[in-house]
């Protein structure tokens, strides 16, 4: 899971326990979802704006309906995830010959205030350098505008952020738009998103 510095710190102190990512691709029609072991399913009728939802028909869709199974980006409850964050590596030179060799390495994390002249983006962090492991405790799908004030705080939102906002939902909306608006998945489009709940765990 990729997290920026602010969200890493929020996860470390326990104020961030949820993350949202837009579904890709977005459903063509409105839909309703139900989580089943190992997957999340929805049915929508092709070419029809409404939704016919019949849990007894799961796995046996009637003609004219679609039955689609999707896996969330962060797996299912019980899966263990590792966080990738901005990092650097400091090598310790050997104190004796050969002088051009190294005796060890230290991983630095920008979210912790470490100093380095060369930082690597989170997307390039190797798994073995991760210090933060998360247990997936729940998965659901919802429209982004369904987020509650409590959920926004669980996203690690701090209403003292530089965004011009009032409550936590307003701050989350500003953050969401700063990431996804240019991708056509801004708040006003109300996209479907994956909601993953988690807690910090041991590696």
C-alpha positions in Angstrom: 0.0 0.0 0.0 1.4 3.4 -1.0 1.1 6.1 1.7 2.4 9.6 1.7 4.3 11.0 4.7 1.3 12.5 6.4 -0.7 9.3 6.1 2.2 7.2 7.3 2.4 9.3 10.5 -1.4 9.0 11.0 -1.2 5.2 10.6 1.7 5.0 13.1 -0.2 6.9 15.8 -3.5 5.0 15.0 -5.6 7.9 13.7 -5.7 6.4 10.2 -7.5 3.0 10.0 -9.2 3.3 6.5 -8.1 4.0 3.0 -10.2 4.6 -0.2 -9.3 3.9 -3.8 -11.5 4.3 -6.8 -12.8 1.2 -8.5 -11.1 0.5 -11.9 -13.0 0.3 -14.1 -16.0 2.1 -12.8 -19.3 0.3 -13.2 -21.2 1.4 -16.2 -24.5 1.5 -14.3 -25.5 2.1 -10.7 -25.1 -1.1 -8.7 -25.5 -2.7 -5.3 -22.8 -4.8 -3.8 -22.5 -7.7 -1.4 -19.2 -9.0 0.1 -18.7 -12.7 -0.1 -15.6 -14.7 0.9 -12.7 -13.9 -1.3 -14.7 -11.5 -3.6 -17.2 -8.7 -3.8 -20.0 -9.2 -6.3 -22.6 -7.0 -8.0 -25.3 -7.4 -10.6 -26.5 -4.8 -13.1 -28.7 -5.2 -16.1 -27.1 -4.1 -19.4 -28.6 -1.0 -20.9 -30.8 -0.4 -18.0 -30.4 2.5 -15.5 -31.8 0.7 -12.5 -30.6 -2.3 -10.6 -32.3 -5.6 -10.0 -30.9 -7.1 -6.9 -31.8 -10.6 -5.8 -29.3 -12.2 -3.4 -30.8 -15.6 -4.2 -29.7 -15.2 -7.8 -26.0 -14.7 -7.0 -24.0 -17.1 -9.1 -27.1 -17.9 -11.2 -27.9 -14.6 -13.0 -31.1 -14.5 -15.1 -30.8 -13.7 -18.8 -30.1 -10.1 -19.5 -28.1 -9.6 -16.3 -24.5 -9.4 -15.5 -22.8 -11.2 -12.6 -19.4 -9.7 -11.9 -16.9 -10.7 -9.3 -14.1 -8.2 -8.3 -11.2 -8.3 -5.9 -10.3 -5.2 -4.0 -6.8 -3.7 -4.5 -5.8 -4.7 -1.0 -7.2 -8.2 -0.8 -9.7 -9.6 1.7 -10.1 -9.5 5.5 -7.3 -11.4 7.1 -4.7 -10.5 4.4 -1.5 -8.7 5.7 -0.3 -5.7 3.7 2.9 -3.8 3.8 3.3 0.0 3.4 5.6 1.6 0.9 6.7 5.1 1.8 9.4 7.6 0.8 12.8 6.2 1.9 16.5 6.4 1.7 19.4 4.0 2.4 22.5 5.0 4.4 25.5 2.7 4.0 28.2 2.4 6.7 31.7 2.3 5.3 34.1 -0.3 6.4 36.5 0.9 9.1 39.4 -1.1 7.7 40.6 -2.5 4.4 39.2 -2.9 1.8 38.3 0.8 2.3 35.7 0.7 -0.6 33.5 -1.9 1.1 30.5 -1.5 3.3 29.6 -3.2 6.6 25.9 -2.5 6.6 22.9 -0.4 5.6 20.3 1.7 7.5 16.9 2.4 6.0 15.7 6.0 6.6 12.1 7.2 6.4 11.2 10.8 5.5 7.9 10.6 7.5 10.0 10.1 10.6 12.1 13.3 10.0 15.2 11.4 8.9 17.7 13.4 6.8 19.1 12.3 3.5 20.5 13.9 0.3 18.8 11.3 -1.8 15.2 10.1 -1.3 13.5 7.4 -3.3 9.7 7.5 -4.0 7.5 5.1 -2.2 6.6 3.2 -5.3 10.3 1.9 -5.5 10.4 0.7 -1.9 11.4 -3.0 -1.7 9.2 -5.1 0.6 12.1 -5.9 2.9 12.6 -2.2 3.7 9.0 -1.7 4.9 8.6 -1.0 8.6 4.7 -0.8 8.6 2.5 -3.9 8.2 -1.2 -3.8 8.2 -3.9 -6.4 8.8 -6.9 -6.0 6.5 -9.9 -6.0 8.8 -12.7 -5.2 6.4 -13.6 -4.4 2.8 -16.7 -2.7 1.3 -17.6 -0.7 -1.7 -19.5 2.6 -1.7 -19.8 5.9 -3.4 -17.2 8.4 -2.3 -19.8 10.9 -1.2 -21.1 8.3 1.3 -18.2 9.0 3.6 -19.2 10.1 7.1 -17.5 12.5 9.4 -16.3 9.5 11.5 -14.9 7.8 8.3 -13.1 11.0 7.3 -11.3 11.1 10.6 -10.5 7.4 10.2 -8.9 8.3 6.9 -6.3 10.2 8.9 -7.8 13.6 8.1 -6.7 16.5 10.3 -8.9 19.5 10.0 -5.9 21.6 10.6 -4.5 20.7 7.2 -3.6 23.5 4.7 -6.8 22.7 2.7 -9.5 25.4 3.0 -12.1 23.3 4.6 -14.4 23.2 7.6 -15.3 19.7 8.8 -13.4 16.4 8.2 -15.5 15.5 5.2 -14.7 18.8 3.6 -11.0 18.3 4.2 -11.2 14.8 2.8 -13.1 16.0 -0.3 -10.3 18.6 -0.9 -7.6 15.8 -0.5 -9.5 13.4 -2.8 -9.9 16.1 -5.5 -6.2 17.0 -5.3 -5.4 13.3 -6.3 -8.2 12.2 -8.5 -9.9 15.2 -10.0 -7.4 15.3 -12.9 -8.1 11.6 -13.5 -11.8 12.2 -14.0 -12.7 10.7 -10.6 -13.2 13.8 -8.6 -15.7 14.2 -5.7 -18.4 15.7 -7.9 -18.5 12.6 -10.1 -19.2 10.5 -7.0 -17.2 7.5 -8.1 -17.5 4.0 -6.6 -14.5 3.3 -4.4 -13.0 0.4 -2.4 -12.9 1.0 1.3 -10.3 -1.0 3.1 -10.2 -1.0 6.9 -7.0 -2.0 8.7 -4.9 -2.1 11.8 -1.2 -2.2 12.4 0.2 -5.7 12.9 3.4 -7.5 13.2 5.3 -8.6 10.1 
